[in-house]
Amino acid sequence: MTTLAENTLKRDLVGQQPRIGLWCTLASPTVAELLGGSGYDFLVLDCEHSPNDLTSILLQLQALSGTPTQAVVRPPVNDPVLFKRLLDIGVRNLLVPMVQSAEEARAAVAACRYPPRGIRGVAGSTRATNFGRATDYFARADDGICLIVQVETRVAVERIEEIAAVDGVDGIFVGPGDLSADMGLLGQPAHPDVRAAVSAAIRRIRAAGRFAGVLTPVEDFAKACLADGAVFVSVGNDLSLLARQSEALRKRFG
């Protein structure tokens, strides 16, 4: 028999220790395994804007299990059935898109917790329980899940304090892409007005007692977010790295 390992990524983020990661959209366990050895603290396995499904997420979790990099999974929607299936295959860090209110945040929390604290369904012999070998899983599972919610519109940003006050929300992630669109700046996630809004949001998240996160491949923007107090910072994605670096290499040969 075994015991459930500590979620060290949650421990570090809640402790406001900066952690750097990458977004993964290629749905490839080989890419996940490769990046798992590249020194990043976490990889976000994205199901919202990529072809990932439950099986491909499982394969990437298995690929990362031999590396020091931890997986964060973004489901496509705030849905308790999807959460249940992801948690049962061993996901411990969830990034929930487009959370607009405290009510939606409470629904996400409930989906991650067993009764009586929540509504998560119970299954015994799952990958999450090490196939029934982790005898303390049910006693420790709730507290070992890291729940990060995304605020991606002006309305959601206005409600940061309400969302942060929800017990069980560990961190709040500001999405520059969707926020820029909502601000009338579609396709300009690094626009000065967006950057100012993200910076202000990060400071409010910290003041509200939660850790802040952001995604931007723009180096000076990412460093500014870290300086503002963001600790869950994704600085690029697998698809763009492959596309841009392969293009750059080709151009060097005329």
PyMOL commands that set and color helices and strands:
alter all, ss='L'
color gray80, all
select helices_A, chain A and resi 8-14+29-36+54-64+80-88+102-111+137-144+154-158+160-164+176-182+192-207+219-228+238-251
alter helices_A, ss='H'
color red, helices_A
select strands_A, chain A and resi 19-24+42-46+70-74+93-96+146-151+171-174+211-215+232-237
alter strands_A, ss='S'
color yellow, strands_A
deselect
rebuild
show_as cartoon
